[in-house]
Amino acid sequence: MDVFSHGLWGGIAFGRRRKRDFWAAALLGMLPDLVPFGPFFLMALLGIVPLHFGGPPSLDNIPQFVFSLYSVTHSLVVFALVFGSVWVWRKRAYLPLAAWGLHILVDIPTHSTEFFPTPFLWPLSSAHVNGVPWSHPFIFFPDVILLIVLYVWFFKIKGGWKANGKQI
């Protein structure tokens, strides 16, 4: 799934209580892609690696650190350890962090083996699913439509973060 959809899904799923929770969940939903690909994108803008338009770049042009960071940020094992550690440290769950887990769960069936399959059991296993890429119309358009419907429901029908003039 694209990075912006991950943020929107994280926000609507785990950030409906307060604006602060929304922005935290949105950022945490995008973080698994921003951590590995953000530096690569900056390197491309600075001319350090080739800038590519019109589809995914060649895997040969992607530095090894991107693959390593991708494995860490897309692992349910790593997510569970971090989520559990934060829960123990805070003595309660930090729900916006669950957007990271949602990101991984959504990526498992929406990434093919051709370009960054999701290593959801890393470092225990290199298992991955050969899913339907998120750019396929079968995935992309329902994703956009469902996000629009959910955000209209949240802001227009439920009243967003304010219900009856009170912060919820």
C-alpha positions in Angstrom: 0.0 0.0 0.0 1.2 3.5 -0.6 2.6 5.5 2.3 -0.2 8.0 2.5 -2.9 5.4 2.7 -1.0 3.7 5.5 -1.1 7.0 7.4 -4.8 7.5 6.7 -5.6 4.0 7.8 -3.5 4.3 10.9 -5.2 7.6 11.8 -8.8 6.4 11.3 -8.2 3.1 13.0 -6.2 4.3 16.1 -6.5 8.1 16.2 -10.2 8.8 16.6 -10.1 9.8 20.2 -8.0 13.0 19.9 -6.2 14.9 17.2 -2.9 14.2 18.9 -3.6 10.5 18.7 -4.6 10.8 15.1 -1.4 12.5 14.0 0.7 10.0 16.1 -1.2 7.1 14.5 -0.9 8.5 11.0 2.9 9.1 11.4 3.4 5.6 13.0 1.4 4.1 10.2 3.7 5.7 7.6 6.9 5.1 9.6 7.7 1.6 8.4 8.0 3.0 4.8 9.5 6.4 5.7 12.4 4.8 7.7 13.9 2.7 4.8 12.7 4.8 1.8 13.1 8.3 3.2 16.9 8.3 3.1 16.9 6.6 -0.3 14.5 9.3 -1.7 16.8 12.0 -0.3 19.8 10.3 -1.9 17.9 10.3 -5.2 17.0 14.0 -4.9 20.7 14.8 -4.2 21.8 12.7 -7.2 23.7 10.1 -5.1 21.5 7.3 -6.6 19.6 7.4 -9.9 16.2 9.2 -9.7 13.5 7.0 -11.4 10.1 8.0 -12.6 7.3 5.8 -14.0 7.3 2.7 -11.9 9.4 1.1 -9.3 13.2 1.6 -9.6 15.5 -1.2 -10.4 16.4 -3.3 -7.4 20.0 -3.0 -8.4 19.9 0.8 -7.8 18.6 0.4 -4.2 21.3 0.5 -1.5 21.4 -2.6 0.8 20.5 -0.5 3.9 17.0 0.0 2.4 16.4 -3.7 2.4 17.8 -4.1 5.9 15.7 -1.3 7.3 12.6 -2.6 5.4 13.0 -6.0 7.1 13.2 -4.4 10.5 10.2 -2.1 10.0 8.0 -4.7 8.3 8.5 -7.4 10.9 5.6 -8.4 13.2 8.2 -9.9 15.5 10.0 -6.5 15.9 6.6 -4.7 16.1 5.4 -7.0 18.9 8.6 -6.5 20.9 8.4 -2.7 20.6 4.7 -2.6 21.3 5.1 -4.9 24.3 8.0 -3.0 25.6 6.2 0.3 25.4 3.1 -1.3 27.1 5.3 -2.5 30.0 7.1 0.8 30.3 3.9 2.9 30.2 1.9 0.3 32.1 -0.8 0.6 29.4 -0.9 0.1 25.7 -0.1 3.0 23.4 -2.8 2.6 20.8 -1.4 4.8 18.1 1.6 2.5 17.9 -0.8 -0.2 16.7 -0.9 1.7 13.4 2.6 0.2 12.7 1.2 -3.3 13.2 -1.7 -2.5 10.9 0.8 -1.3 8.3 2.5 -4.7 8.3 -0.8 -6.6 8.2 -2.0 -4.6 5.2 1.3 -5.0 3.4 1.4 -8.8 3.7 -1.2 -9.4 1.0 -0.6 -6.2 -1.0 3.0 -6.8 -1.9 4.2 -9.2 -4.5 7.5 -11.1 -4.5 8.7 -9.0 -7.4 9.2 -5.8 -5.4 9.7 -5.7 -1.6 7.7 -8.6 -0.3 6.8 -8.1 3.3 9.2 -10.1 5.6 6.6 -10.2 8.4 8.4 -12.9 10.5 11.9 -11.5 10.2 14.4 -12.4 11.8 12.8 -15.7 12.6 11.9 -16.6 9.0 12.2 -15.1 5.5 8.6 -16.2 4.8 6.6 -13.8 2.7 3.4 -13.9 0.7 3.2 -13.3 -3.1 0.3 -10.9 -2.9 -1.5 -8.6 -5.3 0.5 -5.3 -5.6 -1.3 -2.3 -4.0 -1.0 -0.5 -7.3 -3.4 -3.0 -9.0 -6.8 -1.4 -9.6 -8.4 -4.3 -7.7 -6.6 -3.0 -4.6 -6.0 0.7 -5.2 -9.5 1.9 -6.0 -11.3 0.0 -3.2 -8.6 1.4 -0.8 -9.3 5.0 -1.9 -13.1 4.6 -1.9 -13.1 3.0 1.6 -10.8 5.7 3.0 -13.1 8.4 1.6 -16.2 6.7 3.1 -14.6 6.2 6.5 -13.4 9.8 6.7 -16.7 11.2 5.6 -18.4 9.0 8.2 -15.9 10.1 10.9 -16.1 13.8 10.2 -19.6 14.4 8.9 -21.6 11.7 10.7 -19.7 11.2 13.9 -18.6 14.8 14.2 -14.8 14.1 14.2 -12.9 14.7 17.4 -15.6 17.0 18.7 -19.0 15.6 19.7 -21.6 18.1 21.1 -18.9 20.7 21.5 -16.7 18.6 23.7 -13.3 17.0 22.9 -13.7 13.2 22.7 
